[in-house]
Amino acid sequence: IARRDILHIKAPSADGLKGESPVQQCREAVALAMLLEKHAARLFSTAARPGGVVEFPDKMDAASFQLFRDAWRETFDNSDGAGRTAILWSGGKFNALTFSSVDAQFLETWKHVITEIARVFRVPPHLIFELGRATWGNAGEMGATFARFTLARWVKAWEGEIWLKLFTEDERDDFYAEFLIDDLLRADPATRASYYSTMRAAGVMSINECRAKENLPPIGPEGDRHDNPHITTPPTPAAPAATPQREEEDDS
């Protein structure tokens, strides 16, 4: 296949030339995440960790052990047995098992793996619903950061490939490819209103330009003026400079 017939979008790499798959870069983290999921599935599906153990001071014969095991399972090995009182004999003692420090860090390890994979793809964790450190205040800023520092690189790569491969040399002077990601950078309404007000007061944007950014129709030719909406009195035009009169020569 000719090179011109392929849109080749290279991922970032250490050398900056050949590209490297993000999946390959975080393959160990992905493998660890898969192992953690399998371990959690086995742990909760088969109850691999017992809730406790029953200890007897003396050795039990096979008949006594079978009798005790059958009685215990009949009482507690179902949802109806939850909360029942255990009756032990022959000096039996029940010891509950607690999670070790390693078990307590299981979820922390899982969260770290999620963050590690998100870091390789340069995606804020809150976008994949890992909301441990996300708040209403920083989620919007992290979304804007994602658009500027992650999507922008891919957008530029796509635009360059489309411009290079889909347009002829004669067309490249008249056409170009562009992805509009303004919607991803739009803040809340109060912030946008403050931005437009500042730009209007500085005379940088007109009413129609502000409305265009909000996908609203223009209001007419009067909306193209770059005046300050906070000033109600139009500025007084400066008086023309007086022309100096030429003094007449004294002929006397």
C-alpha positions as CSV (number, residue, x, y, z in Angstrom):
1,I,0.0,0.0,0.0
2,A,1.4,3.4,-1.0
3,R,2.4,5.6,1.9
4,R,0.1,8.4,0.6
5,D,-2.9,6.1,1.0
6,I,-2.4,5.5,4.7
7,L,-3.2,8.0,7.5
8,H,-0.3,7.1,9.9
9,I,-0.9,8.7,13.4
10,K,2.2,8.0,15.5
11,A,1.9,7.8,19.3
12,P,4.5,9.6,21.4
13,S,7.8,7.8,22.0
14,A,11.1,8.4,23.6
15,D,12.9,9.2,20.4
16,G,10.0,11.3,19.1
17,L,10.1,9.6,15.6
18,K,8.9,6.0,15.4
19,G,6.1,6.1,18.0
20,E,5.3,3.6,20.7
21,S,2.1,2.0,21.7
22,P,0.8,3.2,25.0
23,V,-0.4,-0.3,25.7
24,Q,3.2,-1.5,25.4
25,Q,4.4,1.3,27.6
26,C,2.0,0.3,30.5
27,R,1.9,-3.5,29.8
28,E,3.1,-4.3,33.3
29,A,0.4,-2.1,34.9
30,V,-2.2,-3.7,32.6
31,A,-1.1,-7.2,33.5
32,L,-1.2,-6.3,37.2
33,A,-4.7,-4.9,36.9
34,M,-5.8,-8.1,35.2
35,L,-4.3,-10.2,38.0
36,L,-5.9,-8.1,40.7
37,E,-9.3,-8.5,39.0
38,K,-8.9,-12.3,38.8
39,H,-7.8,-12.4,42.4
40,A,-10.8,-10.4,43.5
41,A,-13.2,-12.6,41.5
42,R,-11.8,-15.8,43.0
43,L,-11.8,-14.3,46.5
44,F,-15.5,-13.2,46.5
45,S,-16.9,-16.0,44.3
46,T,-15.5,-18.9,46.3
47,A,-15.0,-17.3,49.7
48,A,-11.4,-18.2,49.5
49,R,-10.7,-16.6,52.9
50,P,-12.7,-18.2,55.8
51,G,-14.2,-15.9,58.4
52,G,-12.6,-17.8,61.2
53,V,-11.3,-21.2,62.4
54,V,-12.5,-23.6,65.2
55,E,-9.7,-25.0,67.3
56,F,-10.0,-28.1,69.5
57,P,-7.5,-28.8,72.3
58,D,-7.5,-32.6,71.7
59,K,-7.4,-34.6,68.5
60,M,-10.8,-35.6,67.2
61,D,-11.6,-38.9,65.7
62,A,-13.1,-39.1,62.2
63,A,-16.7,-39.7,63.4
64,S,-16.6,-36.7,65.7
65,F,-15.0,-34.5,63.1
66,Q,-17.6,-35.5,60.5
67,L,-20.4,-34.8,63.0
68,F,-19.1,-31.4,63.9
69,R,-18.5,-30.4,60.3
70,D,-22.0,-31.4,59.1
71,A,-23.6,-29.6,62.0
72,W,-21.6,-26.4,61.4
73,R,-22.3,-26.3,57.7
74,E,-26.0,-27.0,58.1
75,T,-26.2,-24.1,60.5
76,F,-24.0,-21.5,58.9
77,D,-23.3,-22.4,55.3
78,N,-26.3,-20.4,53.9
79,S,-27.7,-16.9,54.1
80,D,-30.4,-18.1,56.6
81,G,-27.7,-19.0,59.1
82,A,-26.3,-15.5,59.4
83,G,-26.4,-14.2,63.0
84,R,-27.1,-17.6,64.6
85,T,-25.3,-18.6,67.8
86,A,-22.5,-21.1,67.4
87,I,-22.6,-24.1,69.9
88,L,-19.2,-25.7,70.4
89,W,-18.3,-28.8,72.3
90,S,-15.2,-30.8,73.4
91,G,-13.4,-27.6,74.3
92,G,-13.7,-26.1,70.8
93,K,-12.8,-22.4,70.4
94,F,-13.7,-20.1,67.5
95,N,-11.1,-17.6,66.4
96,A,-12.1,-15.0,63.9
97,L,-9.7,-14.1,61.1
98,T,-8.9,-10.5,60.3
99,F,-7.4,-9.0,57.2
100,S,-3.7,-8.5,57.2
101,S,-2.0,-5.2,56.2
102,V,-1.4,-6.7,52.8
103,D,-5.1,-7.4,52.4
104,A,-5.9,-3.9,53.6
105,Q,-3.7,-2.4,50.8
106,F,-5.5,-4.4,48.1
107,L,-7.8,-1.6,47.0
108,E,-5.0,1.0,47.3
109,T,-2.9,-1.1,44.9
110,W,-5.8,-1.3,42.6
111,K,-6.3,2.5,42.6
112,H,-2.5,2.9,42.0
113,V,-2.7,0.7,38.9
114,I,-5.6,2.6,37.5
115,T,-3.7,5.9,38.0
116,E,-0.6,4.4,36.4
117,I,-2.5,3.4,33.2
118,A,-4.2,6.8,33.1
119,R,-0.8,8.4,33.4
120,V,0.6,6.6,30.3
121,F,-2.4,7.6,28.2
122,R,-2.3,11.1,29.7
123,V,-5.9,11.0,30.8
124,P,-7.1,12.5,34.1
125,P,-8.3,9.8,36.4
126,H,-11.7,11.4,36.9
127,L,-12.4,10.9,33.2
128,I,-12.3,7.1,33.8
129,F,-14.4,7.6,37.0
130,E,-11.5,7.2,39.5
131,L,-12.9,10.1,41.6
132,G,-10.7,9.7,44.7
133,R,-9.1,13.1,44.4
134,A,-11.6,14.9,42.1
135,T,-13.8,17.7,43.3
136,W,-16.3,20.0,41.6
137,G,-13.6,22.7,41.7
138,N,-10.7,20.9,40.0
139,A,-12.6,18.6,37.6
140,G,-13.2,21.4,35.2
141,E,-9.6,22.5,35.2
142,M,-8.4,18.9,34.7
143,G,-10.7,18.6,31.7
144,A,-9.2,21.8,30.2
145,T,-5.7,20.5,30.9
146,F,-6.7,17.2,29.2
147,A,-7.7,19.1,26.1
148,R,-4.6,21.3,26.0
149,F,-1.9,18.9,26.8
150,T,-3.3,15.5,25.7
151,L,-5.9,16.0,22.9
152,A,-4.0,18.9,21.3
153,R,-1.1,16.7,20.4
154,W,-3.3,14.1,18.7
155,V,-5.4,16.8,17.0
156,K,-2.3,18.3,15.4
157,A,-1.1,14.9,14.2
158,W,-4.5,14.2,12.6
159,E,-4.7,17.6,11.0
160,G,-1.2,17.3,9.6
161,E,-1.8,13.8,8.1
162,I,-5.2,14.9,6.6
163,W,-3.6,18.0,5.1
164,L,-0.7,16.0,3.7
165,K,-2.5,12.9,2.4
166,L,-6.0,14.1,1.4
167,F,-5.1,17.3,-0.4
168,T,-3.0,17.7,-3.5
169,E,-0.1,20.1,-3.6
170,D,-2.3,22.7,-5.4
171,E,-5.1,22.3,-2.9
172,R,-2.9,22.8,0.2
173,D,-2.8,26.5,-0.5
174,D,-6.6,26.8,-0.3
175,F,-7.7,24.1,2.1
176,Y,-6.7,22.9,5.5
177,A,-8.0,20.4,8.1
178,E,-9.0,21.6,11.6
179,F,-10.7,19.9,14.6
180,L,-12.8,22.3,16.7
181,I,-12.4,21.4,20.4
182,D,-13.8,24.7,21.7
183,D,-16.7,22.9,23.4
184,L,-14.2,20.9,25.5
185,L,-12.6,24.1,26.8
186,R,-15.9,25.9,27.6
187,A,-16.1,26.6,31.2
188,D,-19.2,27.1,33.3
189,P,-21.7,29.9,32.2
190,A,-20.5,32.4,35.0
191,T,-16.9,32.1,33.8
192,R,-17.8,32.5,30.2
193,A,-19.9,35.5,30.9
194,S,-17.0,37.1,32.9
195,Y,-14.6,36.4,30.0
196,Y,-16.9,37.9,27.4
197,S,-17.5,41.0,29.5
198,T,-13.8,41.6,29.9
199,M,-13.1,41.1,26.2
200,R,-16.0,43.5,25.3
201,A,-14.8,46.1,27.8
202,A,-11.3,46.0,26.3
203,G,-12.6,46.4,22.8
204,V,-11.2,43.1,21.7
205,M,-14.5,41.4,20.8
206,S,-17.8,42.7,19.5
207,I,-21.3,41.5,20.4
208,N,-21.6,39.4,17.3
209,E,-18.2,37.8,17.9
210,C,-19.3,36.8,21.4
211,R,-22.6,35.5,20.1
212,A,-20.8,33.5,17.4
213,K,-18.8,31.7,20.1
214,E,-22.1,30.7,21.8
215,N,-23.5,29.5,18.4
216,L,-26.0,32.4,18.4
217,P,-27.0,34.5,15.3
218,P,-25.7,38.0,15.0
219,I,-27.9,40.9,16.0
220,G,-27.2,43.1,13.0
221,P,-24.6,45.6,11.9
222,E,-24.7,47.4,15.2
223,G,-23.3,44.3,16.8
224,D,-20.0,44.7,15.0
225,R,-19.0,47.7,17.0
226,H,-16.1,47.3,19.4
227,D,-17.3,49.8,22.0
228,N,-17.2,49.4,25.7
229,P,-20.7,48.3,27.0
230,H,-19.9,49.6,30.5
231,I,-19.7,53.2,29.3
232,T,-23.1,54.7,28.5
233,T,-21.8,58.1,27.4
234,P,-20.1,58.1,24.0
235,P,-16.7,59.6,24.0
236,T,-16.5,63.2,23.0
237,P,-14.5,63.6,19.8
238,A,-11.4,65.6,20.2
239,A,-11.6,69.2,19.0
240,P,-9.4,69.9,15.9
241,A,-6.2,71.6,16.7
242,A,-6.2,75.3,16.1
243,T,-4.2,76.5,13.1
244,P,-1.6,79.1,14.1
245,Q,-2.3,82.5,12.5
246,R,0.6,84.0,10.6
247,E,1.6,87.3,12.0
248,E,1.4,90.1,9.5
249,E,4.7,91.9,9.0
250,D,4.9,95.4,10.3
251,D,5.7,97.5,7.2
252,S,5.9,100.7,9.2
